[in-house]
Amino acid sequence: MDIRQMGRSDLDFASFCTETEGWDSEVREVFEGFHTFFPRGCLIAEKEGKPAGIIVATPYIDHGFIGELIVLQGYRGHGIGTALLSRALDVLRERGIRTILLDGDLKAVPIYERGGFRRICRSLRFNGSIICEMNGAIRPMSLRDLALIYDIDRELFGDDRSFFLEKCLRNYPRYCLVEEKKGRITGYLFGRKGKGLIVAGPWAVLQRGDPMAMMEGLSFVAKGIPLRIGVLENNLEAVRLMRSLDGFQEEEFSWRMEWGLPSGLGDNPCLFGIGSAARG
Ligand SMILES: CC(C)(COP(=O)(O)OP(=O)(O)OC[C@H]1O[C@@H](n2cnc3c(N)ncnc32)[C@H](O)[C@@H]1OP(=O)(O)O)[C@@H](O)C(=O)NCCC(=O)NCCS
């Protein structure tokens, strides 16, 4: 078995893998983003010259994320998943990264634990939408908002995910919203299109921000397309809000896991929704 860096021409295989698994949020554009940001982290495993599995490692400044680990069904149980994880860890460690996070599906948790990851908390998933009006304080995000949002997000999240925030706004301006009160940004919510759904997040609620108004705003612009939102169970207020909404169902959770130095990355109570299971 060989593991090599993906080329652009491998992105179809990567999205074939997520499609086969029914991961409706991880469309081809997601892989294009990963590949543009850090091609060395986009890995493909081949068995006898045929593609068999993928993984993506994403380095921020001090922290890294791992996601999109998939081995095609006929190739499972022969160590390919473990080898992909180990290579992804190497790629991030070579960059000097000392803390690596991921959201692990229940069945894959043993692989991650063997790789040295420990569980931090459940990473919950909610699907649905609410019927509503657009609240007056919510408006479309513009490119001019980004510099301030980068600063806020870096403070709240704990690292620099500006590349992915900008890409989300440029690709899906319709689904990116800010809440502004008396000239101050009190919250933001990024949304992007998946297959038959809108993936909501990051979702930040600052002082005097109204999380419900933001969720209603995104439901409004989504025009009936269901939303999917990831919420860390540590954020009690966000969990309480999502569980109180009749239009949303809670789905199977994964485990937010961490390798290396404990970081607290992403666990600020103002962060109501994660950006992505694969990159935090
Ligand atoms: C998880 C996955 C990548 C493992 O790949 P793999 O090449 O089979 O992994 P390895 O052979 O290195 O390790 C096998 C381990 O994977 C785990 N595993 C999870 N689902 C499995 C499956 N369907 N078949 C075999 N092993 C599976 C088991 O812990 C197993 O450990 P064991 O050998 O002690 O029983 C693969 O099963 C897969 O693609 N699953 C679907 C996508 C997914 O859930 N990805 C993880 C998202 S966080």
Ligand as a Chemical Component Dictionary entry (heavy atoms), coordinates in Angstrom:
data_LIG
# 
_chem_comp.id                   LIG 
_chem_comp.type                 NON-POLYMER 
_chem_comp.pdbx_formal_charge   0 
_chem_comp.three_letter_code    LIG 
# 
loop_
_chem_comp_atom.comp_id 
_chem_comp_atom.atom_id 
_chem_comp_atom.alt_atom_id 
_chem_comp_atom.type_symbol 
_chem_comp_atom.charge 
_chem_comp_atom.model_Cartn_x 
_chem_comp_atom.model_Cartn_y 
_chem_comp_atom.model_Cartn_z 
_chem_comp_atom.pdbx_ordinal 
LIG C1  C1  C 0 -12.883 3.984  10.030 1  
LIG C2  C2  C 0 -12.141 3.464  8.783  2  
LIG C3  C3  C 0 -11.468 4.629  8.092  3  
LIG C4  C4  C 0 -11.113 2.449  9.226  4  
LIG O1  O1  O 0 -10.345 2.088  8.115  5  
LIG P1  P1  P 0 -9.595  0.663  8.084  6  
LIG O2  O2  O 0 -8.633  0.681  6.986  7  
LIG O3  O3  O 0 -10.604 -0.408 8.118  8  
LIG O4  O4  O 0 -8.867  0.745  9.496  9  
LIG P2  P2  P 0 -7.766  -0.249 10.046 10 
LIG O5  O5  O 0 -7.773  -1.526 9.281  11 
LIG O6  O6  O 0 -6.502  0.495  10.155 12 
LIG O7  O7  O 0 -8.284  -0.465 11.509 13 
LIG C5  C5  C 0 -9.452  -1.234 11.725 14 
LIG C6  C6  C 0 -10.151 -0.615 12.862 15 
LIG O8  O8  O 0 -11.097 0.317  12.361 16 
LIG C7  C7  C 0 -12.248 0.313  13.171 17 
LIG N1  N1  N 0 -13.375 0.204  12.274 18 
LIG C8  C8  C 0 -14.380 1.076  12.270 19 
LIG N2  N2  N 0 -15.280 0.752  11.331 20 
LIG C9  C9  C 0 -14.803 -0.334 10.710 21 
LIG C10 C10 C 0 -15.266 -1.158 9.648  22 
LIG N3  N3  N 0 -16.454 -0.899 9.057  23 
LIG N4  N4  N 0 -14.510 -2.197 9.244  24 
LIG C11 C11 C 0 -13.365 -2.466 9.853  25 
LIG N5  N5  N 0 -12.869 -1.718 10.861 26 
LIG C12 C12 C 0 -13.587 -0.678 11.298 27 
LIG C13 C13 C 0 -12.119 -0.768 14.169 28 
LIG O9  O9  O 0 -11.736 -0.122 15.366 29 
LIG C14 C14 C 0 -10.976 -1.600 13.679 30 
LIG O10 O10 O 0 -10.243 -1.987 14.765 31 
LIG P3  P3  P 0 -9.998  -3.553 15.015 32 
LIG O11 O11 O 0 -9.183  -4.001 13.853 33 
LIG O12 O12 O 0 -9.295  -3.606 16.321 34 
LIG O13 O13 O 0 -11.379 -4.155 15.056 35 
LIG C15 C15 C 0 -13.130 2.770  7.823  36 
LIG O14 O14 O 0 -13.847 1.783  8.533  37 
LIG C16 C16 C 0 -14.129 3.709  7.192  38 
LIG O15 O15 O 0 -13.849 4.307  6.164  39 
LIG N6  N6  N 0 -15.322 3.851  7.791  40 
LIG C17 C17 C 0 -16.357 4.706  7.247  41 
LIG C18 C18 C 0 -15.994 6.161  7.350  42 
LIG C19 C19 C 0 -15.715 6.598  8.750  43 
LIG O16 O16 O 0 -16.484 6.322  9.661  44 
LIG N7  N7  N 0 -14.599 7.313  8.939  45 
LIG C20 C20 C 0 -14.193 7.848  10.214 46 
LIG C21 C21 C 0 -14.807 9.151  10.407 47 
LIG S1  S1  S 0 -14.313 9.922  11.898 48 
# 
loop_
_chem_comp_bond.comp_id 
_chem_comp_bond.atom_id_1 
_chem_comp_bond.atom_id_2 
_chem_comp_bond.value_order 
_chem_comp_bond.pdbx_ordinal 
LIG C1  C2  SING 1  
LIG C2  C3  SING 2  
LIG C2  C4  SING 3  
LIG C2  C15 SING 4  
LIG C4  O1  SING 5  
LIG O1  P1  SING 6  
LIG P1  O2  DOUB 7  
LIG P1  O3  SING 8  
LIG P1  O4  SING 9  
LIG O4  P2  SING 10 
LIG P2  O5  DOUB 11 
LIG P2  O6  SING 12 
LIG P2  O7  SING 13 
LIG O7  C5  SING 14 
LIG C5  C6  SING 15 
LIG C6  O8  SING 16 
LIG C6  C14 SING 17 
LIG O8  C7  SING 18 
LIG C7  N1  SING 19 
LIG C7  C13 SING 20 
LIG N1  C8  SING 21 
LIG N1  C12 SING 22 
LIG C8  N2  DOUB 23 
LIG N2  C9  SING 24 
LIG C9  C10 SING 25 
LIG C9  C12 DOUB 26 
LIG C10 N3  SING 27 
LIG C10 N4  DOUB 28 
LIG N4  C11 SING 29 
LIG C11 N5  DOUB 30 
LIG N5  C12 SING 31 
LIG C13 O9  SING 32 
LIG C13 C14 SING 33 
LIG C14 O10 SING 34 
LIG O10 P3  SING 35 
LIG P3  O11 DOUB 36 
LIG P3  O12 SING 37 
LIG P3  O13 SING 38 
LIG C15 O14 SING 39 
LIG C15 C16 SING 40 
LIG C16 O15 DOUB 41 
LIG C16 N6  SING 42 
LIG N6  C17 SING 43 
LIG C17 C18 SING 44 
LIG C18 C19 SING 45 
LIG C19 O16 DOUB 46 
LIG C19 N7  SING 47 
LIG N7  C20 SING 48 
LIG C20 C21 SING 49 
LIG C21 S1  SING 50 
# 
